[in-house]
Amino acid sequence: MEKLRFERPVITRINAGVPDKFGRGANIQSISTIDDIEVSELIANYGSPLFVISEKKIRATYQEAVSAFKTRYPKIQFAWSYKTNYLNAVCKVYHQEGSWAEVVSGFEFEKALANGVPGNKILFNGPDKSDEDLTMAISHEALIHIDHFDELYSIIALAPKIGKKAKVAIRINMDTGIYPRWDRFGFNYENGEAWTAINKIMPEPDLDLMGLHTHIGTYILTPNAYTVAADKLASLVVRIKQKYDHYIKYLDLGGGFASKNTLKGAYLPGTDTCPSFDDYAEAITAALINSDIQHDHMPTLFLETGRALIDDAGYLLGTVLANKRLADGRRSLVIDIGVNNLFTSFWYDHQIVPAGIVHPDSEDTTIYGPLCMNIDVIRNAIQFPVLEKGNQVVIKRVGAYNMTQWLQFITYRPNVVMIDENGKSHVIRENENHATMNELERVPEHLKEIYL
Ligand SMILES: *Cc1c(COP(=O)(O)O)cnc(C)c1O
């Protein structure tokens, strides 16, 4: 019989995990499989930490979102927000489902082209579009969402040289009751700037005003903000028709739907508080249907939903490195998942659970990552079962903004695996190693030799 490990007993004041006002205590689940593959098997095959993406979940969530909108308003088109997760395999799943591409840089534009998206199915957003980027976009007949007047003037100058009409929309910022207001992107609605931009575009022979765009913010918990936004865009459609006899072909309501993650400091979990796709769809489509836009000229509704589509499909698996007591007696756990790989831990309290069956006792615990940096905290105070070195953990809802915003810092970035609909796993991005990390570095000749 193995000798039991002794741990010095401590007495600590209970300061977390007491039942909340709804009488719920700490509810610690565990996850031992992802799409029927054992977590331990995934880690054994691909290493730890490890990102895992469920193709099945991506498709199911996408179809749920499409049906929420399509059942209310038939002319809809999603465009996948590349910056949310631009791993090619992920983008390709969305493109197979029929989603266009929404990009915010020349790099993302090139990625979308390389993924096989025709230029005329790329929406090009963002404040940073160089003349080269704009030339590429105009040549490929992409839909350019103009952010500011300087960009508009560049397009007016470039289009005749390329010999193609530039297909444009303007990004519009507005007061929708969401504060702080995102007024740094696009043209303002209330002060008339958006209308001015429209009046500058309409007479231009080489520009074709196709759409109006807004992206009011992210993690928006009040669907009504979208009603206000759709209403304001619709009023411009009517005004453009009156003045120019020109029909706007599409309204793009951007992204911003909340995923089911829990914001830091939130009282209740995101799974209880976040609106559903139906709530958002009702808010937007009702505003369009009830607007003064003529029935036979209803614009196509574009959506650039990012986090709400993919967050749930991503998991981050890791391993316990150590178990220790802090000076005040609190239990802490050191795991091999750091904030360098979990960028969204700065604003979410991610749900982290043990993989497999664990010790029935739980304790107030702080979970640290492996970095030699004080900021590397995965969860601050969580009722967590007592785990041991080598036990495995799963962090849920990491599909959005982690595999793009991750930092190469101290450790190599890990493998990313996708589990297909038949339960087969595929590496879709290899882990970094010494060779890949040194690929771009150059050492000047005089520093080649060192003398110790
Ligand atoms: C980031 C971004 C999105 C996606 O936003 P989510 O909040 O993830 O849905 C959509 N459109 C634009 C213009 C963006 O910048």
The ligand as a Gaussian input file, in Angstrom:
#p B3LYP/6-31G(d) Opt

LIG

0 1
 C      -14.270000      42.514000     -33.451000
 C      -15.317000      42.866000     -34.419000
 C      -16.422000      42.022000     -34.618000
 C      -16.687000      40.792000     -33.768000
 O      -17.082000      41.212000     -32.498000
 P      -17.653000      40.211000     -31.371000
 O      -17.891000      41.118000     -30.209000
 O      -16.623000      39.187000     -31.102000
 O      -18.934000      39.629000     -31.890000
 C      -17.317000      42.366000     -35.605000
 N      -17.158000      43.488000     -36.355000
 C      -16.118000      44.324000     -36.168000
 C      -15.987000      45.524000     -37.025000
 C      -15.168000      44.049000     -35.199000
 O      -14.145000      44.891000     -35.014000

